[in-house]
Amino acid sequence: MRKPMMAGNWKMNLTVAEALDLARQIYRLVGETTAVEQLLCPPSVCLHPLKAATDDMPFLLGAQNCHWQESGAFTGEISPPMLRGLADYVILGHSERRQLFGETDETVNRKTHAVLAHQLFPIVCVGESLEQNERGETSSTITAQVRAALDGLNGEQIQSLVIAYEPIWAIGTGRAATAQTAGEVCGLVRVVLREMHGAAVADTTRVLYGGSTKPDNIAAIMEQSDIDGALIGGASLEADSYAEMVKITAGVYGG
């Protein structure tokens, strides 16, 4: 069975001191929970102190982005080798990166290859805009994004990464996709994976849902057979709400 993941994307929030405090609060609330993989994705400046502080805690850490080059004249960027030893996962192609910073399917693919080459695990984000959704283009958009992001990867590489379906219209808006809709689109991701690399890859690759996930909707989302967890934004910035989502998910999975 695919192990569920609760991935907290803290975005551009929290100082180092605040990030450390939040991690400690979460540990006090759900630090002993093992049925759910807990991933914290702080701003990059917090990764080193969090790594040192959480070595004896059951948390994995994730970076929110990286460049595809190992080094070079790319002011402000962070490369995969710089993240080795600090992060386990790297979020790639988040809709905010696509909308605000010019991320494309091509750059997501290049970054995915680079992250895997340095023994890190990508969380590859896909999602349609409100306009695409209203035009009935969700299926074609998600299919194209998944195929482009994973182009050139073999089945073993795909099994090691995570795909997150995040409808752009649901991020930070308070509007979440219904559990059924989220489940259907995550099921579509599996259909694409099956077409690309067969049933074994499709059945073992984890697929998350993200987009205004909260304690009051996480149970219905996690009851969908094709959803393996959540990429959580604002609700992960409060220890109580993140911990409640971990507890609910553990309950859904019998943990």
N, C-alpha and C positions, 0 to 999 in steps of 0.2 A: 504494500500500500504506500502511496506517495505521502510523505510526511508533510503536514500542513505548515505553512510559514506565515508569520505576522511580521511584515517588514515596515518599520516606521521611517518614513522619509521626512526628516526634520527641516529640509529645505534651507533657506537662508534665515535661520532662526537660532537663537541661543548663543551666549558666550561660552567659553570653555568651562567656566565655573558652573553656569546653568546647565550645560550638557552633562557634566559630571553628576550634578545633583539629581537631574532627571533619571539618569541611569541607575543611581543608587535607590531612588524611590521605586522604580520599576522592579529592581531586584528584591526589595523588601516585600513587594506585593505578589510577584509571580516568579521569583528567582529559582524556585525549586520545580517549576513546571517543565517537564521533559517531553510531553506529548506534542508540543508545538515548538517549531524552530523560531526563535526570536532574533530578529535582525534589526539593528539600529543603524540608521544612515544619517550621521550628523554632517554639518559643514566640514570641509576638509581640514580646517585648522584645529578641529576637535578630535581628529582621528588618533593622533599619537597619545595625547593624555587619556583618552577613553580606552585605548588598547592597554595601556599600563594599568589603569584602574579596574578594568573588567576581566583581567586574565583569569581570575578565580571565579568568574561569573559565567553562566551558560549562555552568554550573548555572542552572536556573530556581528561583525561590523561591515558596513558597506559604504563605499564612496558614492557620491551623487553624479559623477561624471568623470571622464578622463579623455586625454588625447589619444590618437592612434600611433603617434610617433614615440619612440623611446626617449628622445631628447631633441633639443634644437631651439631655434629662435622663435618660440611661441609664448610670448609674454603672458603670464597669468594662467597658463595651462599646467596640468598635472599629468604625468605619464604613468602607464601601467607599472614599470619597475619601481617608481616612487611609492606606489601603493602596496607593493609586496611586503608582507609582514605587518601591515597596518590594517588592511581591509581583506575581507573574504569575498565580497561581492562588489560589483560596480553597476549602478543604474545607468542605462544607456537609452537615448532616444525618448526621454520623458517629454510629454507634450509641451511643457514649458520651455524646454530646450529647443524643440522644433519650432514653436511659435515665436519665441523671443530672441533666439540666438542662431537661427538659420540652420538648425540640424536637419539633415536630409536622410532618406533611406540609405543613400550611399555612404554617408559618414557613419551612420549607425552600424552598417555592415563592416566598415573598416575598423571601427572601435571594437566590435564584437570579436573579430579575428585577433586583434592586438591583446585584448584582455585575456582571452583563452590561451594565447601563446605565452603568457606570463603567469599561468596557473592561478588565475583569478576567475571568478564565476560571474558572467553577465546576467543582469536582469533587463531583458530587452522589452521596452515598452511599445505598444501599438495602440492606436485608437483613432476614431473618426471625429470630425468636427460636427457641430450642430447642423450645419448646412448639408454635409454629406449624409448625416443621419436622416434629415427630413426629406432628402431626395431618394432615399432608399438605397444608398450606396455603402452601407455599413459592411456588408459581406465582401464586396469587391475591394473596398479600402483595406480591410483587415487582411484579406488574403494577399494582396499585393505587398503590404508592409511586412508580413511574416516572411514571405518568400524572399523579399529583398534583403531583409536583415540577416537571414540565415544562409544566404547564397554562398556556396563554396565550403560550407561546413559538412562534416560527416555526421553520421548518426550518433556516434559516441560523444562528440562535442556538443551536439544539441541536447542530449540527455543530461549533460552536466550544467546546463544553463536554465534560467527561469524566464518565462514569458509573462508579461503583465498586460492585461487588457485594461486600458484606461480611456474611456470615452472622454474626449476633450470637454464636452459640454457638461460633464459631471464633476470636473475637478475644481474644488474650491468654490462651487456654486451652491452647495447644499442639495443639489439635484442628483440623486443616485439612480442608476439604471435599476429596474426591478430585478429581483433575484433571478426570475425566470429569464429575462433578457440577458443578464450578465452570464448566466449559465449557458444560454444558447450560443453566445458569441465565443465564450471560452471553448465550447464544444466545436465550433467552427475552426478555432485554432488547431484543435486536435485533428480535425479532418485534413487540414492543410499539411500538418506534420506527417500524417499517415500517407498522404499522396507523395510527399517528398522522400520519406525514409521508412515507411512501413509501420505496422501496428505496434511493434515493440517500442519504437521511439515515441510514438504518439501516446502510448499508454503509460510511459514512465516519466515523461517530461512534465515538470510542474507548471501550472498556469494559474496566475493570480488575477484577482480583480481589484481595481483601484478606482476611486471616484466617489468622494463623500461617504466613505465607509465609517460607520459609527457603531457603538455598542447596541443600539436599537435595531440595526439592520444586519448585523454580521451573522447571526444565527441562520437566517433565511438564505443568505449568500453562501455560507459554508455548507448548507444542506444540498447544494447543487453538485451533482456528481463530477462535473468537469472542472470545478473550482477548487484549488488547493491552498488558498490563502488570500491575503489582502496586502496591497501596497497602500499604506495608510498615511495620509497627510496630516491635516490639523489635529485629528483625534490622537495622533501619536505624540503630540507635544504636551499632553496631560497624562501623568502617570496612571491616574485612576481609570481613564477611558481606555488607554492602551492595555492596561492589565485586565480590564473587564473583557476586552475583545479576545485576549489570550485565553482567559478562563472559559468563555463561551465556546470558543473553537475547540478547546480541549474537551469540553463536555460533548460537543457534537461528534467528536472522534473517539469518545469513550475513554479519554485520558484523565 
